[in-house]
Amino acid sequence: MQSTTLAGAFDDLADSYDHRHHEEIARALIAWVAPGPADAVADVACGAGAVARQLAQSRPDTARPVLAVDLSPGMIAVGRARAADVERATAIDWRVADAVPLPVADRSLDVVLCASSLHFLGRRAPADWRRALRPGGRVGFTLPLATHFRPSERFSGHLARDVPLPHTAQEASVWAAECGFAEAASRVLVLGTRRVVVTSAREPGGR
């Protein structure tokens, strides 16, 4: 029997997740935001941890762990297994938890990354990211392009109604600014028949 909760839906999907697609999105998001090697980073609603895993592979041994948070135990389990090739076992701090609010202190993060999940989290997510980010900290997120998004019936009921899916990169940047972020920049990522908008922005202050 399929679960009707969002966590249950992703638990059911964990073993058949499209890892290749999400690895490509993660790669593009990391390149767009370019976290520093010593930055305190959170991978929000991380799924199978594509962002956290790629970051952990490129960070020095002295770097603090990347925080990877997801409400699906199944996805976290798959992420842990897929991260077995990361040399330092403590490079990722896996947490089964609701992504909002993040389990971090106020103004404790340098970078917040959210790949393929914001349209389920709602506008409360960027508000919480602003709480968690230090002044001048950076945020990066992706959203499906509205013209190319065809969610299954099972997931469409879980979409956040207060996160407008962008029709253009500019729309995503404008929405980030409306959420209180500065220096928003977005681009459209083409992945086969799918289109994803990748956005980076900055928490005001810190300069």
TACOR-V177772 format. One record per residue. N is the residue number from 1. SS is DSSP state (H for helix, E for strand, - for the rest). OMEGA is omega in radians with two decimals (* if undefined). Layout:
N;SS;OMEGA / N;SS;OMEGA
//
This chain:
1;-;-3.13 / 2;-;3.11 / 3;-;3.10 / 4;-;3.11 / 5;-;3.12 / 6;H;3.10 / 7;H;3.14 / 8;H;3.12 / 9;H;3.12 / 10;H;3.01 / 11;H;-3.13 / 12;H;-3.08 / 13;H;-2.95 / 14;H;-3.06 / 15;H;-3.12 / 16;H;-3.07 / 17;-;3.14 / 18;-;-3.05 / 19;H;-3.09 / 20;H;3.14 / 21;H;-3.07 / 22;H;3.02 / 23;H;3.12 / 24;H;3.09 / 25;H;3.13 / 26;H;-3.13 / 27;H;-3.14 / 28;H;-3.13 / 29;H;3.13 / 30;H;3.13 / 31;H;-3.09 / 32;H;-3.10 / 33;H;3.11 / 34;-;3.08 / 35;-;3.09 / 36;-;-3.07 / 37;-;-3.13 / 38;-;-3.09 / 39;-;2.97 / 40;-;-2.98 / 41;E;3.00 / 42;E;3.00 / 43;E;-2.97 / 44;E;-3.07 / 45;-;-2.85 / 46;-;-3.06 / 47;-;3.12 / 48;-;2.97 / 49;-;-3.12 / 50;H;3.14 / 51;H;-3.10 / 52;H;-3.10 / 53;H;-3.14 / 54;H;3.09 / 55;H;-3.09 / 56;H;-3.14 / 57;H;-3.04 / 58;H;-3.08 / 59;-;3.13 / 60;-;-3.12 / 61;-;-3.11 / 62;-;-3.10 / 63;-;3.08 / 64;-;-3.12 / 65;-;2.98 / 66;E;3.11 / 67;E;3.13 / 68;E;-3.02 / 69;E;3.04 / 70;E;-3.12 / 71;-;-3.10 / 72;-;3.08 / 73;H;3.13 / 74;H;3.12 / 75;H;3.11 / 76;H;3.12 / 77;H;3.10 / 78;H;3.12 / 79;H;3.10 / 80;H;-3.12 / 81;H;-3.13 / 82;H;-3.14 / 83;H;-3.12 / 84;H;-3.13 / 85;H;3.08 / 86;-;-2.97 / 87;-;-3.09 / 88;-;-3.03 / 89;H;-3.10 / 90;H;-3.07 / 91;H;3.13 / 92;E;3.08 / 93;E;-3.08 / 94;E;3.12 / 95;E;2.95 / 96;E;-3.06 / 97;-;3.00 / 98;-;-3.10 / 99;-;3.11 / 100;-;0.00 / 101;-;3.06 / 102;-;-3.14 / 103;-;-3.14 / 104;-;3.10 / 105;-;3.08 / 106;-;3.07 / 107;-;-3.11 / 108;-;-3.08 / 109;E;3.04 / 110;E;-3.08 / 111;E;2.98 / 112;E;3.11 / 113;E;-3.13 / 114;E;-3.09 / 115;-;2.97 / 116;-;-3.04 / 117;-;-3.00 / 118;H;-3.11 / 119;H;2.98 / 120;H;-3.02 / 121;H;-3.12 / 122;-;-3.06 / 123;-;3.07 / 124;H;-3.13 / 125;H;3.12 / 126;H;3.06 / 127;H;3.11 / 128;H;3.09 / 129;H;3.12 / 130;H;3.06 / 131;H;-3.01 / 132;H;-3.06 / 133;E;2.98 / 134;E;3.03 / 135;E;-3.09 / 136;E;3.11 / 137;E;-3.05 / 138;E;3.09 / 139;E;3.05 / 140;E;3.12 / 141;E;3.04 / 142;E;3.03 / 143;E;3.06 / 144;E;3.06 / 145;-;-3.02 / 146;H;-3.07 / 147;H;-3.08 / 148;H;-3.06 / 149;-;-3.14 / 150;-;-3.11 / 151;-;3.07 / 152;-;-3.13 / 153;H;-3.11 / 154;H;-3.08 / 155;H;-3.09 / 156;H;3.13 / 157;-;-3.14 / 158;-;-3.11 / 159;-;3.11 / 160;-;-3.10 / 161;-;-3.10 / 162;-;3.03 / 163;-;-3.11 / 164;-;3.09 / 165;-;-3.06 / 166;-;3.00 / 167;-;3.14 / 168;-;3.07 / 169;H;-3.14 / 170;H;3.12 / 171;H;3.12 / 172;H;3.12 / 173;H;3.12 / 174;H;-3.14 / 175;H;3.09 / 176;H;3.11 / 177;H;3.11 / 178;H;3.09 / 179;-;3.05 / 180;-;-3.13 / 181;E;3.14 / 182;E;3.03 / 183;E;-3.13 / 184;E;3.09 / 185;E;-3.06 / 186;E;3.01 / 187;E;3.11 / 188;E;3.11 / 189;E;-3.14 / 190;E;3.14 / 191;E;-3.08 / 192;-;3.12 / 193;-;-3.10 / 194;E;3.10 / 195;E;-3.11 / 196;E;3.07 / 197;E;3.14 / 198;E;-3.05 / 199;E;2.97 / 200;E;3.12 / 201;E;-3.06 / 202;E;2.99 / 203;E;-3.10 / 204;-;3.11 / 205;-;3.03 / 206;-;3.14 / 207;-;*
//
